[in-house]
Amino acid sequence: MKYQRFFPAMAVLVFTGAMADGRAAATPTDEGVPLAIGVRATVDPKWESFRKLPPVAHGKRYLLAAVSEVPSAEKMLTPVDKGALAAQLRHELARHGFREITAQETPEVVLTVTYGRGYLRNPYLADAMLDDATTGVPTATITSPKQAMRMREFDAEGKLQQAQFEKLFLAVTAWQYPAKPEDRPNQLWRTVMVVDNPDGRDLNLALPAMFAAGAGWFGREIKEGEVTVKSTMPAGTVKLGPLNVIEENAGK
């Protein structure tokens, strides 16, 4: 007697299974997949001798100059649609009062976007000195009263450890428009949005929520290191390719 078994020739699974660090992935609901977005925002400091100057003010007429992926050893789960990414950013910029220039206008600020996966600088160690010369594993040494106070905050160690995981990230950086072509680029601010589980999460699905979480911090500074915004993202889909039929003998 013969019986048949059906095997999918191809299966593409988006956002299911376990996270890279062994934790279970978030369970989809009717509203979508729960998503915790870390937002890190800095304003580039300007100094005159030993005196810190106020942030450089700028208008909201912008030029989006570049969208680029940061190369990494591990590949993204799926390639990112740069056009969709730029469109989503433009949507959030418009919601927060920014306006893209026309061909006849001069920008008041130039924006660039980078994205990818990787291990980023830990924002909770901004005031600590890292020493990895002997072991290859960064070891934090508290070097300022500010860092000492930060480590006494609620769940400080948990936040520090969570920030050490590999992330998917989007980074929006603002530059002062140069008065002369030969002028060096002058960074004004940077806002970085991160999520966990780069092995099992499609950045294309997460980026609308990530931009929505971070856009309110454009041009502002987060002194706490990072804020977490709770949101959701689409659950994704499972796509099955053609089925192969394999016949087997099961005996008489």
Backbone torsions as a table, in degrees:
resi	resn	phi	psi	omega
1	MET	NA	141.4	178.9
2	LYS	-111.5	145.3	170.0
3	TYR	-134.1	165.4	-173.4
4	GLN	-116.3	143.2	172.0
5	ARG	-121.6	142.3	-178.5
6	PHE	-110.1	126.7	178.6
7	PHE	-120.6	129.2	175.3
8	PRO	-68.8	131.2	179.2
9	ALA	-73.5	-25.2	-178.1
10	MET	-152.2	138.9	174.8
11	ALA	-139.9	131.4	176.5
12	VAL	-117.0	119.7	-176.6
13	LEU	-115.5	127.7	-178.2
14	VAL	-113.5	121.4	174.1
15	PHE	57.0	63.0	171.0
16	THR	-139.7	170.9	175.1
17	GLY	87.1	-157.9	-176.2
18	ALA	-97.6	156.7	176.3
19	MET	-76.4	167.1	-176.2
20	ALA	-62.5	-28.3	-178.7
21	ASP	-93.0	11.6	173.8
22	GLY	96.3	-7.9	-179.9
23	ARG	-79.1	154.7	179.3
24	ALA	-71.1	143.4	177.6
25	ALA	-72.1	158.0	-179.3
26	ALA	-64.8	144.6	-177.6
27	THR	-88.6	128.3	179.2
28	PRO	-62.5	146.6	173.7
29	THR	-125.5	-178.9	177.8
30	ASP	-62.4	-26.2	-179.5
31	GLU	-87.1	-10.2	-177.2
32	GLY	122.3	-173.3	-180.0
33	VAL	-86.4	126.8	176.9
34	PRO	-57.1	139.4	-175.7
35	LEU	-139.3	123.1	175.0
36	ALA	-100.4	117.4	-175.6
37	ILE	-109.0	122.4	173.9
38	GLY	-90.2	131.5	179.6
39	VAL	-117.1	127.9	179.0
40	ARG	-124.2	123.0	-175.4
41	ALA	-132.2	131.2	178.7
42	THR	-131.5	150.1	172.3
43	VAL	-114.2	126.1	-175.0
44	ASP	-65.2	121.8	-176.6
45	PRO	-75.2	144.1	175.2
46	LYS	-117.4	138.9	-175.2
47	TRP	-126.9	146.9	170.8
48	GLU	-124.6	103.9	-170.1
49	SER	59.7	-117.7	179.5
50	PHE	-104.1	12.9	-177.4
51	ARG	-106.6	126.9	179.5
52	LYS	-79.7	128.6	-177.4
53	LEU	-90.8	158.8	175.2
54	PRO	-63.6	156.2	177.4
55	PRO	-58.1	148.7	178.6
56	VAL	-72.0	121.6	179.7
57	ALA	-78.0	147.8	177.2
58	HIS	-151.6	159.0	177.0
59	GLY	-80.6	-174.0	-175.7
60	LYS	-112.9	17.5	173.8
61	ARG	-88.4	113.6	-166.7
62	TYR	-121.1	159.3	168.7
63	LEU	-119.1	124.5	173.0
64	LEU	-87.8	103.8	-168.8
65	ALA	-87.5	-32.5	-173.9
66	ALA	-160.5	145.4	170.8
67	VAL	-130.2	117.8	-173.9
68	SER	-143.2	149.5	176.9
69	GLU	-88.9	138.8	175.1
70	VAL	-86.3	119.8	-178.6
71	PRO	-59.9	145.6	178.3
72	SER	-145.3	160.9	-179.3
73	ALA	-66.3	-38.2	178.9
74	GLU	-98.0	139.9	-178.4
75	LYS	-78.5	156.2	171.7
76	MET	-67.0	155.9	178.6
77	LEU	-58.7	-44.2	174.9
78	THR	-140.4	149.8	176.6
79	PRO	-60.6	144.9	-178.7
80	VAL	-87.8	135.5	176.0
81	ASP	-80.2	102.0	-175.6
82	LYS	-64.6	-34.7	178.8
83	GLY	-64.3	-44.0	178.3
84	ALA	-66.5	-37.2	178.0
85	LEU	-61.6	-47.8	-179.0
86	ALA	-63.7	-38.9	179.9
87	ALA	-65.0	-39.7	179.0
88	GLN	-67.4	-39.3	177.0
89	LEU	-63.6	-45.2	179.0
90	ARG	-58.8	-38.4	178.4
91	HIS	-61.1	-46.4	-179.4
92	GLU	-70.2	-37.1	177.0
93	LEU	-61.1	-42.8	179.1
94	ALA	-62.7	-37.8	179.4
95	ARG	-65.2	-23.4	-177.9
96	HIS	-109.2	22.8	170.2
97	GLY	88.7	3.1	177.3
98	PHE	-82.0	153.2	178.5
99	ARG	-137.2	129.1	179.3
100	GLU	-74.7	141.9	-176.4
101	ILE	-71.9	158.3	168.6
102	THR	-91.7	175.7	-177.3
103	ALA	-64.6	-23.6	-176.9
104	GLN	-94.1	-2.6	-173.7
105	GLU	-102.4	157.7	174.0
106	THR	-102.3	131.7	-178.6
107	PRO	-72.3	150.1	173.1
108	GLU	-91.6	-19.0	177.1
109	VAL	-152.7	143.1	179.1
110	VAL	-109.9	130.7	-177.8
111	LEU	-112.6	141.1	170.8
112	THR	-128.7	150.9	-179.4
113	VAL	-126.6	132.6	170.8
114	THR	-123.3	151.7	-179.9
115	TYR	-149.0	166.0	178.1
116	GLY	156.3	-155.0	177.4
117	ARG	-136.2	149.8	179.7
118	GLY	162.9	-179.5	177.5
119	TYR	-98.0	113.0	-175.3
120	LEU	-94.5	163.3	175.2
121	ARG	-59.7	132.0	-176.7
122	ASN	-73.3	119.3	-177.1
123	PRO	-68.5	-18.9	180.0
124	TYR	-84.0	-1.4	177.9
125	LEU	-116.0	24.6	-177.8
126	ALA	-63.4	-27.7	-179.0
127	ASP	-107.8	20.3	179.5
128	ALA	-116.5	154.4	176.6
129	MET	-98.2	129.0	-179.2
130	LEU	-99.6	134.2	-179.7
131	ASP	-125.3	109.2	178.6
132	ASP	-124.1	21.4	-174.1
133	ALA	-69.9	-29.4	-173.5
134	THR	-101.5	-40.6	-173.7
135	THR	-104.1	-17.2	-174.7
136	GLY	81.6	-6.7	178.2
137	VAL	-107.6	120.7	-177.7
138	PRO	-58.2	130.9	176.6
139	THR	-119.0	125.3	-175.8
140	ALA	-86.7	136.1	173.6
141	THR	-120.4	124.0	-179.5
142	ILE	-68.7	124.8	-174.9
143	THR	-122.9	2.4	-179.2
144	SER	-149.1	154.6	175.3
145	PRO	-58.9	-33.9	179.1
146	LYS	-61.5	-43.8	178.6
147	GLN	-66.4	-38.4	178.7
148	ALA	-63.0	-41.9	178.6
149	MET	-67.4	-38.3	-179.7
150	ARG	-61.9	-38.5	-178.5
151	MET	-72.0	-9.0	177.0
152	ARG	-94.4	-5.2	-179.7
153	GLU	-70.1	162.3	-178.9
154	PHE	-60.3	130.4	177.3
155	ASP	56.4	32.6	-179.5
156	ALA	-61.7	-42.8	-178.4
157	GLU	-66.6	-39.5	178.6
158	GLY	-63.5	-42.0	178.0
159	LYS	-64.6	-40.9	-179.9
160	LEU	-62.8	-44.6	-179.6
161	GLN	-67.1	-39.7	179.8
162	GLN	-62.2	-36.9	-179.1
163	ALA	-70.5	-15.2	-179.7
164	GLN	-79.5	-16.7	-178.5
165	PHE	-66.9	156.7	173.0
166	GLU	-65.2	142.6	-174.5
167	LYS	-125.5	155.5	156.5
168	LEU	-90.0	138.2	-174.9
169	PHE	-141.1	152.2	167.8
170	LEU	-125.8	132.7	179.4
171	ALA	-129.1	125.3	176.0
172	VAL	-109.1	122.0	-178.5
173	THR	-118.2	134.7	179.5
174	ALA	-106.5	137.2	-179.3
175	TRP	-125.2	145.3	175.2
176	GLN	-72.4	132.3	179.8
177	TYR	-66.8	125.0	-174.3
178	PRO	-68.9	137.0	177.5
179	ALA	-69.4	-31.9	177.8
180	LYS	-128.2	148.2	-179.3
181	PRO	-57.9	-29.4	-177.3
182	GLU	-84.7	-5.9	179.8
183	ASP	-66.2	143.5	177.5
184	ARG	-72.9	146.6	177.7
185	PRO	-61.3	137.6	-179.2
186	ASN	-117.3	106.7	-178.8
187	GLN	-72.5	135.1	179.9
188	LEU	-100.7	-50.0	-179.8
189	TRP	-159.4	164.6	177.1
190	ARG	-144.9	135.5	175.3
191	THR	-122.8	125.2	-177.4
192	VAL	-116.6	131.8	176.8
193	MET	-115.4	131.3	-175.0
194	VAL	-131.3	150.4	170.8
195	VAL	-138.7	157.5	-179.7
196	ASP	-83.5	178.5	171.7
197	ASN	64.9	56.8	179.1
198	PRO	-66.2	-21.6	178.8
199	ASP	-75.5	-21.6	-174.7
200	GLY	-126.4	10.9	-175.8
201	ARG	-124.6	134.0	179.1
202	ASP	-89.1	115.2	-178.9
203	LEU	-62.3	-29.7	177.8
204	ASN	-58.0	-37.4	-178.7
205	LEU	-79.1	-29.2	-175.5
206	ALA	-87.6	-22.8	-169.7
207	LEU	-63.4	-33.9	177.0
208	PRO	-59.1	-44.7	179.0
209	ALA	-67.8	-35.5	-179.4
210	MET	-66.7	-45.5	177.9
211	PHE	-64.5	-39.7	179.0
212	ALA	-62.6	-36.5	-179.7
213	ALA	-71.7	-35.8	-173.2
214	GLY	-92.9	-21.1	-171.8
215	ALA	-62.2	-31.9	179.1
216	GLY	-67.5	-13.7	-179.9
217	TRP	-101.4	2.9	178.5
218	PHE	-61.0	124.1	179.4
219	GLY	82.7	5.3	179.9
220	ARG	-120.0	167.3	-178.4
221	GLU	-119.1	137.5	174.0
222	ILE	-100.9	108.6	-175.8
223	LYS	-80.3	-17.5	-178.6
224	GLU	-79.6	-2.0	-177.6
225	GLY	98.9	-52.3	-178.2
226	GLU	-162.3	144.2	169.8
227	VAL	-116.2	148.2	-179.7
228	THR	-108.4	127.9	178.8
229	VAL	-112.1	123.8	178.4
230	LYS	-85.3	128.5	-179.4
231	SER	-148.1	-165.0	175.8
232	THR	-139.0	162.9	174.8
233	MET	-139.5	159.5	177.4
234	PRO	-58.4	148.5	-176.1
235	ALA	-73.4	-18.5	-176.2
236	GLY	84.4	-175.6	-175.6
237	THR	-137.6	161.6	170.9
238	VAL	-111.6	121.5	-178.2
239	LYS	-112.0	124.3	178.5
240	LEU	-103.6	134.6	178.4
241	GLY	-86.5	-165.9	-179.5
242	PRO	-59.5	145.8	-179.6
243	LEU	-93.7	134.7	174.2
244	ASN	-96.7	131.6	179.2
245	VAL	-99.7	121.7	-179.8
246	ILE	-116.5	120.0	179.3
247	GLU	-92.0	137.9	-179.7
248	GLU	-131.9	147.6	173.7
249	ASN	-85.1	127.4	-179.1
250	ALA	-107.3	15.0	-178.4
251	GLY	90.0	171.7	-178.6
252	LYS	-89.9	NA	NA
